[in-house]
Amino acid sequence: MQGIFVTGTDTGVGKTVTSAVVLAAIRKFGPAGYWKPIQTGIEHDDDTAEVARLADGSAKEIEQGGIRLPRPLSPHLAARLAGRSVRIEQLMVMAGRLESRRFWVVEGAGGLLVPLNDTEMIADLIRSLGLPGLITARSGLGTINHTLLTVSEMRRRGIPVAGVVMVGEPNAENRRAIERYGGVNVLAELPVLKRLVPATIEAEGRRAAGQLRQLVRDSQEEAGAA
């Protein structure tokens, strides 16, 4: 499987917009796609539909399958209250059906250590998929600690860190600190977009395309080596 896994330092940090921007950027280099394996609160939020709208995604680019749960809670609790379970084995079967030639932007639910069930977390899913993680982080106060903790935990678990996308008002000092102390690259800085429409996503995708192109190349090389 070629692609990246978009995780975040928190819930509501901007993973969905980041995913749309990344999809808009990398489709310029070849076939791309988007997949949200787990969505909670589906009655209120549908990140798959939002990415399809923002990135003007085609039916082939947007994978609709996945585990969909009604309540806006952590997957383990949302599943329990719905009388269901979330297992990585289920998600790996779904992943095996994805078109292998596409570069997949896979969006997580919440952050790295969000539990899926009593024993597995989002981090375990990322490792099972064998994808590098792209961290979405806020740009403001507190982001250094949250981002470095996420970077550290990913590395401790053997998950390659593809880079960081910072969302919010540009903050050069926070960016430098994350890059210096985390040993990672900030691949893009996204403003808080007042108009979430395809045109603004496309423009941000063009701005980020140069930095994100290497992600596609690295993934293709790894897939070829495998």
Secondary structure, 3 states (H helix, E strand, C coil): CEEEEEEECCCCCCHHHHHHHHHHHHHHHCCEEEECCEECCCCCCCHHHHHHHHCCCCCCCEECCCEECCCCCCHHHHHHHCCCCCCHHHHHHHHHCCCCCCEEEEEEEEECCCECCCCCEHHHHHHHHCCCEEEEEECCCCHHHHHHHHHHHHHHCCCCEEEEEEECCCCHHHHHHHHHHHCCCEEEEECCCCCCCHHHHHHHHHHHHHHHHHHHHHHHHHHHHC
